[in-house]
Amino acid sequence: MNRMMLKFWNDEQGQDLIEYTLLLAFVALASATLFIGAGRSVTGIWSVTNSRLVAANTSAS
């Protein structure tokens, strides 16, 4: 029984898969954070652009 537990404890097969999965999860969370921030910036840009277009349209009429 002890030998089997020691063999299980020392087995490193599959360790790379776990490390790559954690790395992929980190990259996905970082990407999601960046996309949310970029979405807010784009919303702000569109709001300013829309306001200026409405003002230009009003003054041209």
N, C-alpha and C positions, 0 to 999 in steps of 0.2 A: 504494500500500500504506500509506504514512504517513497519507494523508488518511482512509483507511478506519479505521485504528487510532485516529486522533484523534477521528473521529466516534463510534466505539464508546466511547471513554474519556469523552467529554463527554455521552453519552446518559444522561439521568436517568429515563427511562421505566422504571417498575417499582420505583423506589426507595421509593415510599410503601408498596407491598405488602410489601417486606422489613421496613420499619420497623414496620408494623402487626403483622406476624407475630412479630417479636421482642417487641413489647409484649404480645401475646397470650400468648406463651410465658412471659414474666415473670409475668403475672397468674395463669396456670395454676399455676406453681410456688409462688407466694405463697399461693394458695388451698389447694393440697395441703398445704402446711406448716401452715396454720391448721387445716385439718380434722384432721390428725394430732394436733395439740396439743389440739384440742377433744375428740377421741375419748379421749385419755388422761384428760382432766378428767371426762368422762362416766363412764368406767370407774371412776374413783375415787369419784365420787358414788354410783354404783350399789353399789359395795362397802360403803361406809359405811351406806347405806340398808338394804342386806341384813343387815348385822351388827346394826343396831338393831332391825330387824323380828324377827330370830331371837331376840335378847335379850328383846324384849317378849313374844314368843310363849312363851318358856321361863318367864318370870316370871309370866305369866298362867295357865299350866297348873298 
